[in-house]
Amino acid sequence: MRKNINTLKFIILHNLLKKKDVTLYYELLRNSDKSLEELQQEQDLRLKKVVAFAYENVTFYKTHFKNQGLIPSDIKSTKDLQYLPVINKSIIKNNPEDFIAKKAEGNFSWNSTGGSTGEPLKYLISISDQALGTALVYRGWNYGGYELGDPLLMLGGGSIVSTNITVRKKLYHKMKNHFIASSYGMNNDYLRSLLNIIHKKKIKFIRGYASSIFLLAEFINNNNIPVDQLESVKSLFTTAEMLYPQQRKIIEKTFSAKVYDGYGLNDGGISAFENGKQDGFLIDTERSVMESVDENGKAVYGQPGRIIATSLHNFHMPFLRYDTGDLGIISDEHIKNGGNRYLLKGLLGRATDYLELNSKKIGSPVLTVLMGKINAKQYQFIQKNKNTLEIRIDKEKSYSLKDEKFIRESLEGHVGKCEIKFIYGNKFIESENKHKFIIRDF
């Protein structure tokens, strides 16, 4: 593990500010050598601790345990989570006080979700839990070669870049060697200024929304930007929204660098990152428990399910079996091959992402598979009414009317005849400045 002057400055800064991120990061790196059994034992110990705490301090869980005739010692491992109810944002927002712990040690802050599925959820989160989340992000970047203090460009909206950057925060980021840029209002002049930062600051790593990094790559390609302006970039980290295969292909070709996608939710504490070796995201075990469940709340593997999160460290407002609203596939193939963690094999979008035409629903997994066969850089489905669909497509050069015919026939094969309008170009409707590929606009 290399340590240079920038790494040392990074460590000294965090020590002076009494932040735990760095210490936790190096502890997490050592976990890579632990066995599956060791990681599961540690996870089960944390689970038992948070369940016992929730029973004593959180009204919702106290009531549920009593109604079901359960006691905390009934939950001995992650396999026993099936005895707990699956909760969602609506349940929490309707009964917020029932989820706030009566007694919890340490500092906390208020936070909120991005609100891409409606009204944002406000929740309490322990400062120590946030520090662990940050450390896990650093470890995720480390899969792509990042070391603390390396020059990194952060490109995104509110979920990864604060909308309120004070002078103190700017100084903090500068000392970390992180350069913060918003993805709002990305016109040509702004994109050119980002390239100047990459070149002058010799940026090694770029992190941001997939759509934002893709837009930067498109600008580079369309304006014949000299390769020497990009040669410092070693890896790119995408997050916060779906990364489509064609986007990955174009970004990697443009920067001559590998893309490492990541997935995470602060409210549920779950995270998973690509490491460039396995086909999928390595699921982190230290901060939370990630499940994929069927309609009955039973854990499933190798098939699509709802992603459920159980936070292990947020004692101020612990969420146990929290429905993230995402769909995904958890696989044990890495474990079968001697690995120590499960894989998030496929991220399929939001559970609320679906079309309903002629009273028939088409979910995001079906549409993702369908569009994976099409020569498109990016796409978006916009349902205008019960029988009208607008499909916006940013075409690849090899796209043809055969692709359009295939899409139309595939959709009508599911739902019957409907009005489908194709719009070509790179103009999409954004939500929370993120790209949503399904919008129901009626």
C-alpha positions as CSV (number, residue, x, y, z in Angstrom):
1,M,0.0,0.0,0.0
2,R,1.6,3.3,-1.1
3,K,1.7,6.4,1.1
4,N,2.8,9.7,-0.4
5,I,2.8,13.2,0.9
6,N,-0.9,13.7,-0.1
7,T,-1.9,10.6,1.8
8,L,-0.1,11.8,4.9
9,K,-1.8,15.2,4.6
10,F,-5.1,13.4,4.3
11,I,-4.5,11.4,7.4
12,I,-3.2,14.4,9.5
13,L,-6.2,16.4,8.5
14,H,-8.7,13.8,9.7
15,N,-6.7,13.3,12.9
16,L,-6.8,17.0,13.6
17,L,-10.5,17.1,13.0
18,K,-11.0,13.9,15.1
19,K,-12.8,12.2,12.2
20,K,-12.9,8.4,12.3
21,D,-13.1,7.9,8.5
22,V,-9.4,7.1,8.0
23,T,-9.0,4.7,10.9
24,L,-12.1,2.8,9.8
25,Y,-10.9,2.7,6.2
26,Y,-7.7,0.9,7.2
27,E,-9.6,-1.5,9.4
28,L,-11.9,-2.3,6.5
29,L,-9.0,-3.0,4.2
30,R,-7.8,-5.7,6.6
31,N,-11.3,-7.3,6.3
32,S,-10.4,-8.4,2.8
33,D,-8.4,-11.2,4.2
34,K,-11.1,-12.5,6.5
35,S,-13.1,-15.6,5.7
36,L,-16.8,-15.7,4.9
37,E,-17.4,-17.3,8.3
38,E,-15.5,-14.5,10.2
39,L,-17.4,-11.8,8.4
40,Q,-20.8,-13.5,9.0
41,Q,-20.0,-14.0,12.7
42,E,-19.1,-10.3,13.1
43,Q,-22.3,-9.3,11.2
44,D,-24.4,-11.5,13.4
45,L,-22.9,-10.0,16.6
46,R,-23.8,-6.5,15.3
47,L,-27.2,-7.6,14.3
48,K,-28.0,-9.1,17.8
49,K,-26.8,-5.8,19.4
50,V,-28.9,-3.5,17.2
51,V,-32.0,-5.8,17.6
52,A,-31.7,-5.8,21.4
53,F,-31.2,-2.0,21.4
54,A,-34.3,-1.5,19.1
55,Y,-36.4,-3.7,21.3
56,E,-35.6,-1.6,24.4
57,N,-35.6,1.9,22.7
58,V,-37.7,2.0,19.6
59,T,-41.5,1.9,20.0
60,F,-42.2,0.3,16.6
61,Y,-40.0,-2.7,17.2
62,K,-41.0,-3.1,20.8
63,T,-44.7,-3.3,19.7
64,H,-44.0,-5.7,16.9
65,F,-41.9,-8.1,19.1
66,K,-44.7,-8.2,21.7
67,N,-47.4,-8.7,19.1
68,Q,-45.5,-11.6,17.5
69,G,-44.5,-13.2,20.8
70,L,-40.8,-12.6,20.1
71,I,-37.9,-11.6,22.2
72,P,-34.5,-10.2,20.9
73,S,-32.7,-13.5,21.6
74,D,-34.9,-15.1,18.9
75,I,-32.8,-13.2,16.3
76,K,-29.5,-15.0,16.4
77,S,-28.3,-14.5,12.8
78,T,-29.2,-12.8,9.6
79,K,-31.3,-15.9,8.7
80,D,-33.7,-14.9,11.5
81,L,-34.5,-11.6,9.9
82,Q,-37.5,-13.2,8.2
83,Y,-39.3,-12.9,11.6
84,L,-39.2,-9.1,11.4
85,P,-41.6,-7.1,9.2
86,V,-40.5,-5.3,6.1
87,I,-40.9,-1.6,6.5
88,N,-40.9,1.2,3.9
89,K,-40.9,5.0,3.6
90,S,-44.6,5.3,4.0
91,I,-44.7,3.4,7.3
92,I,-41.8,5.5,8.7
93,K,-43.2,8.9,7.5
94,N,-46.6,8.0,8.9
95,N,-45.1,7.1,12.3
96,P,-41.7,8.9,12.5
97,E,-41.6,9.2,16.3
98,D,-42.1,5.4,16.6
99,F,-38.7,4.9,14.9
100,I,-36.6,7.4,16.9
101,A,-34.6,5.8,19.7
102,K,-35.5,7.0,23.2
103,K,-31.8,6.7,24.3
104,A,-28.8,6.6,22.0
105,E,-25.2,7.6,22.7
106,G,-23.0,9.8,20.5
107,N,-23.8,12.7,18.1
108,F,-26.3,12.5,15.3
109,S,-27.5,14.6,12.4
110,W,-30.7,14.9,10.4
111,N,-30.5,13.6,6.8
112,S,-32.9,13.0,4.0
113,T,-33.3,10.8,0.9
114,G,-33.1,12.2,-2.6
115,G,-36.9,12.0,-3.1
116,S,-36.7,10.5,-6.6
117,T,-39.8,8.4,-5.8
118,G,-41.8,11.3,-4.2
119,E,-41.5,13.2,-1.0
120,P,-38.0,12.8,0.6
121,L,-37.7,10.8,3.9
122,K,-36.1,12.7,6.8
123,Y,-34.3,10.5,9.3
124,L,-31.7,10.7,12.1
125,I,-28.3,9.1,11.5
126,S,-25.4,8.6,13.9
127,I,-22.2,10.5,13.1
128,S,-20.3,7.3,13.7
129,D,-22.5,5.5,11.2
130,Q,-21.9,8.2,8.6
131,A,-18.1,7.9,9.2
132,L,-18.3,4.1,8.5
133,G,-20.3,4.8,5.3
134,T,-17.5,7.2,4.1
135,A,-14.8,4.7,4.9
136,L,-16.7,2.0,2.9
137,V,-16.8,4.4,-0.1
138,Y,-13.0,4.9,0.2
139,R,-12.6,1.1,0.2
140,G,-14.8,0.9,-2.9
141,W,-12.7,3.4,-4.7
142,N,-9.6,1.5,-3.6
143,Y,-10.8,-1.4,-5.8
144,G,-10.0,1.0,-8.7
145,G,-6.6,2.0,-7.3
146,Y,-7.5,5.0,-5.3
147,E,-5.5,5.9,-2.2
148,L,-6.4,8.6,0.3
149,G,-5.1,12.0,-0.9
150,D,-5.1,11.1,-4.6
151,P,-6.5,14.0,-6.8
152,L,-10.2,13.2,-7.4
153,L,-12.9,15.1,-9.2
154,M,-16.3,14.8,-7.7
155,L,-19.1,15.4,-10.2
156,G,-22.7,15.1,-9.1
157,G,-25.8,16.6,-7.6
158,G,-27.2,16.7,-4.0
159,S,-26.8,13.0,-3.2
160,I,-23.0,13.0,-3.6
161,V,-22.1,16.7,-3.7
162,S,-23.5,19.1,-1.0
163,T,-25.6,21.9,-2.4
164,N,-24.3,24.1,0.5
165,I,-20.5,24.3,0.2
166,T,-19.2,26.7,2.7
167,V,-15.7,28.2,2.7
168,R,-14.7,25.7,5.5
169,K,-16.0,22.8,3.4
170,K,-14.1,24.0,0.3
171,L,-10.9,24.2,2.3
172,Y,-11.6,20.7,3.8
173,H,-12.0,19.2,0.3
174,K,-8.9,21.0,-1.0
175,M,-6.8,19.6,1.7
176,K,-8.2,16.1,0.9
177,N,-7.2,16.8,-2.8
178,H,-10.8,16.5,-3.8
179,F,-12.2,18.9,-6.4
180,I,-16.0,19.4,-6.1
181,A,-18.1,20.2,-9.2
182,S,-21.9,20.3,-9.6
183,S,-23.6,18.4,-12.5
184,Y,-26.2,21.2,-12.7
185,G,-26.2,23.3,-15.9
186,M,-23.5,21.4,-17.7
187,N,-23.2,23.5,-20.9
188,N,-20.2,23.4,-23.2
189,D,-18.3,26.1,-21.3
190,Y,-18.8,24.3,-18.0
191,L,-17.7,21.0,-19.5
192,R,-14.6,22.6,-20.9
193,S,-13.8,24.0,-17.5
194,L,-14.0,20.5,-16.0
195,L,-11.5,19.3,-18.6
196,N,-9.1,22.2,-17.5
197,I,-9.4,20.9,-13.9
198,I,-8.6,17.4,-15.0
199,H,-5.6,18.5,-17.0
200,K,-4.1,21.1,-14.6
201,K,-4.8,19.2,-11.4
202,K,-3.7,15.9,-13.0
203,I,-6.9,14.3,-11.8
204,K,-6.5,10.5,-11.3
205,F,-10.0,9.6,-10.4
206,I,-13.5,10.9,-11.3
207,R,-16.6,10.1,-9.4
208,G,-20.1,11.1,-10.3
209,Y,-23.5,10.3,-11.8
210,A,-23.3,7.9,-14.7
211,S,-25.2,10.4,-16.9
212,S,-22.9,13.3,-15.9
213,I,-19.7,11.4,-16.7
214,F,-21.2,10.1,-19.9
215,L,-22.1,13.7,-20.9
216,L,-18.5,14.7,-20.3
217,A,-17.3,11.8,-22.4
218,E,-19.7,12.7,-25.2
219,F,-18.4,16.3,-25.1
220,I,-14.8,15.0,-25.4
221,N,-15.6,12.9,-28.4
222,N,-17.6,15.5,-30.2
223,N,-14.9,18.2,-29.8
224,N,-11.8,16.1,-30.5
225,I,-10.2,16.9,-27.2
226,P,-6.5,15.9,-27.2
227,V,-5.8,12.7,-25.4
228,D,-3.0,14.2,-23.4
229,Q,-5.6,16.2,-21.4
230,L,-7.0,12.9,-20.1
231,E,-3.9,10.8,-19.6
232,S,-3.8,11.4,-15.8
233,V,-7.2,9.6,-15.3
234,K,-6.7,6.1,-13.9
235,S,-10.3,5.1,-13.0
236,L,-13.9,6.4,-12.9
237,F,-16.5,5.7,-10.2
238,T,-20.1,5.9,-11.1
239,T,-22.9,6.0,-8.5
240,A,-26.5,7.1,-7.6
241,E,-28.2,5.9,-10.9
242,M,-28.2,3.1,-13.4
243,L,-25.1,2.7,-15.5
244,Y,-26.0,1.3,-18.9
245,P,-23.6,-1.0,-20.8
246,Q,-23.2,1.3,-23.7
247,Q,-22.5,4.2,-21.4
248,R,-19.7,2.2,-19.7
249,K,-18.3,1.3,-23.1
250,I,-18.1,4.9,-24.3
251,I,-16.7,6.3,-21.0
252,E,-14.0,3.6,-20.8
253,K,-13.0,4.1,-24.5
254,T,-13.0,7.9,-24.1
255,F,-10.8,8.0,-21.0
256,S,-8.8,4.8,-21.7
257,A,-9.7,3.9,-18.1
258,K,-11.9,1.4,-16.3
259,V,-15.3,2.3,-14.8
260,Y,-16.1,1.0,-11.4
261,D,-19.8,1.2,-10.6
262,G,-21.1,1.5,-7.0
263,Y,-24.4,1.2,-5.2
264,G,-25.4,2.5,-1.8
265,L,-28.1,4.0,0.4
266,N,-27.3,6.0,3.4
267,D,-30.7,5.6,5.0
268,G,-30.4,1.8,4.9
269,G,-26.7,1.8,5.3
270,I,-26.1,-0.7,2.5
271,S,-23.3,-0.5,-0.1
272,A,-21.7,-2.6,-2.8
273,F,-18.9,-1.9,-5.3
274,E,-17.4,-3.4,-8.4
275,N,-13.8,-4.5,-7.9
276,G,-13.0,-5.2,-11.6
277,K,-12.6,-8.9,-11.1
278,Q,-16.1,-10.3,-10.4
279,D,-19.1,-9.7,-12.6
280,G,-21.2,-7.8,-10.1
281,F,-20.9,-5.7,-7.0
282,L,-19.2,-7.0,-3.8
283,I,-21.7,-6.5,-1.0
284,D,-20.3,-4.8,2.1
285,T,-21.1,-6.6,5.3
286,E,-19.7,-4.3,8.0
287,R,-22.4,-1.5,8.1
288,S,-25.6,-3.4,7.2
289,V,-27.3,-6.5,6.0
290,M,-28.5,-6.6,2.4
291,E,-31.3,-9.0,1.4
292,S,-33.1,-9.6,-1.8
293,V,-36.7,-10.8,-1.0
294,D,-39.7,-12.1,-2.9
295,E,-43.3,-10.8,-2.5
296,N,-43.6,-12.8,0.8
297,G,-40.5,-11.2,2.3
298,K,-38.4,-14.4,1.9
299,A,-34.8,-14.1,0.9
300,V,-34.0,-15.2,-2.6
301,Y,-30.8,-15.8,-4.6
302,G,-30.1,-15.8,-8.3
303,Q,-33.4,-14.2,-9.2
304,P,-34.9,-10.6,-9.0
305,G,-36.1,-9.4,-5.7
306,R,-36.7,-6.3,-3.6
307,I,-33.5,-5.0,-2.0
308,I,-34.0,-4.8,1.8
309,A,-31.5,-3.1,4.2
310,T,-30.9,-3.6,7.9
311,S,-28.7,-1.0,9.4
312,L,-26.2,-2.3,12.0
313,H,-24.8,1.0,13.3
314,N,-27.4,3.7,13.3
315,F,-28.6,3.6,16.9
316,H,-30.5,6.9,16.7
317,M,-33.1,5.7,14.2
318,P,-32.4,2.1,13.3
319,F,-34.1,0.7,10.2
320,L,-34.5,-3.1,10.3
321,R,-35.6,-4.7,7.1
322,Y,-36.1,-1.5,5.3
323,D,-37.5,-1.7,1.7
324,T,-35.1,0.5,-0.4
325,G,-37.5,0.6,-3.3
326,D,-34.8,-1.0,-5.5
327,L,-34.8,-4.3,-7.4
328,G,-31.8,-6.5,-7.7
329,I,-30.3,-10.0,-7.9
330,I,-28.1,-11.3,-5.1
331,S,-25.8,-14.2,-6.1
332,D,-23.7,-16.6,-4.1
333,E,-21.5,-17.6,-7.1
334,H,-18.5,-15.7,-5.7
335,I,-18.8,-17.6,-2.4
336,K,-19.1,-20.9,-4.3
337,N,-15.8,-20.0,-6.0
338,G,-14.1,-19.4,-2.6
339,G,-14.9,-15.7,-2.1
340,N,-15.9,-14.2,1.2
341,R,-18.9,-12.1,0.2
342,Y,-22.1,-12.2,-1.8
343,L,-22.5,-10.4,-5.1
344,L,-25.2,-7.9,-6.1
345,K,-25.3,-9.5,-9.5
346,G,-27.8,-7.2,-11.1
347,L,-29.3,-3.9,-10.2
348,L,-32.6,-3.6,-12.0
349,G,-33.9,-0.2,-11.0
350,R,-36.6,1.0,-8.7
351,A,-39.5,-1.2,-7.7
352,T,-41.8,1.7,-8.6
353,D,-40.4,1.9,-12.1
354,Y,-42.9,0.3,-14.4
355,L,-45.2,1.1,-17.3
356,E,-48.9,0.3,-17.3
357,L,-50.4,0.2,-20.7
358,N,-53.8,-1.4,-21.5
359,S,-54.0,-2.3,-17.8
360,K,-50.9,-4.4,-18.1
361,K,-47.7,-3.7,-16.3
362,I,-44.1,-3.9,-17.6
363,G,-41.5,-3.6,-14.9
364,S,-38.0,-2.1,-15.2
365,P,-36.2,-5.6,-15.4
366,V,-38.1,-6.4,-18.6
367,L,-37.3,-3.0,-20.1
368,T,-33.7,-3.2,-19.1
369,V,-33.3,-6.6,-20.9
370,L,-35.2,-5.3,-23.9
371,M,-33.0,-2.2,-24.3
372,G,-29.9,-4.2,-23.7
373,K,-30.4,-5.7,-27.2
374,I,-30.7,-2.2,-28.8
375,N,-27.9,-0.1,-30.2
376,A,-28.6,2.9,-27.9
377,K,-26.4,5.0,-25.8
378,Q,-29.2,6.1,-23.5
379,Y,-32.9,5.9,-23.4
380,Q,-36.0,6.9,-21.5
381,F,-39.6,5.7,-21.4
382,I,-42.2,8.4,-20.8
383,Q,-45.8,7.3,-20.3
384,K,-48.2,10.1,-21.3
385,N,-51.5,8.4,-20.5
386,K,-53.0,5.0,-20.2
387,N,-52.3,4.1,-23.8
388,T,-49.6,6.4,-25.0
389,L,-45.8,6.0,-24.7
390,E,-43.0,8.2,-25.7
391,I,-39.5,6.6,-26.1
392,R,-36.5,8.9,-26.2
393,I,-33.4,7.3,-27.6
394,D,-29.8,8.6,-28.0
395,K,-28.8,6.4,-30.9
396,E,-25.6,4.5,-31.6
397,K,-24.4,4.8,-35.2
398,S,-25.5,1.2,-35.8
399,Y,-29.0,1.9,-34.7
400,S,-31.6,1.4,-37.5
401,L,-35.3,1.1,-38.1
402,K,-34.9,-2.6,-37.3
403,D,-34.2,-1.6,-33.7
404,E,-37.3,0.6,-33.6
405,K,-39.4,-2.2,-35.1
406,F,-38.0,-4.6,-32.5
407,I,-38.9,-2.3,-29.6
408,R,-42.4,-1.7,-30.9
409,E,-43.1,-5.4,-31.5
410,S,-41.7,-6.5,-28.2
411,L,-43.8,-4.0,-26.2
412,E,-47.0,-4.7,-28.1
413,G,-46.3,-8.4,-27.6
414,H,-46.6,-7.7,-23.9
415,V,-49.4,-5.2,-23.7
416,G,-51.2,-5.2,-27.0
417,K,-51.6,-2.3,-29.5
418,C,-50.7,1.1,-28.1
419,E,-49.5,4.5,-29.3
420,I,-45.7,4.6,-29.3
421,K,-43.8,7.7,-30.4
422,F,-40.0,7.6,-30.9
423,I,-38.0,10.8,-30.3
424,Y,-34.3,10.7,-31.2
425,G,-31.5,12.8,-29.7
426,N,-29.9,13.3,-26.3
427,K,-32.5,15.4,-24.6
428,F,-34.1,13.7,-21.6
429,I,-36.3,14.6,-18.7
430,E,-34.2,14.7,-15.5
431,S,-35.4,14.0,-11.9
432,E,-33.4,15.5,-9.0
433,N,-30.8,16.1,-11.8
434,K,-30.5,12.4,-12.3
435,H,-31.5,10.3,-15.3
436,K,-34.6,8.2,-14.7
437,F,-35.3,5.8,-17.6
438,I,-39.0,5.4,-16.7
439,I,-41.3,8.4,-16.1
440,R,-45.1,8.1,-15.7
441,D,-46.2,11.6,-16.7
442,F,-50.0,11.5,-16.1
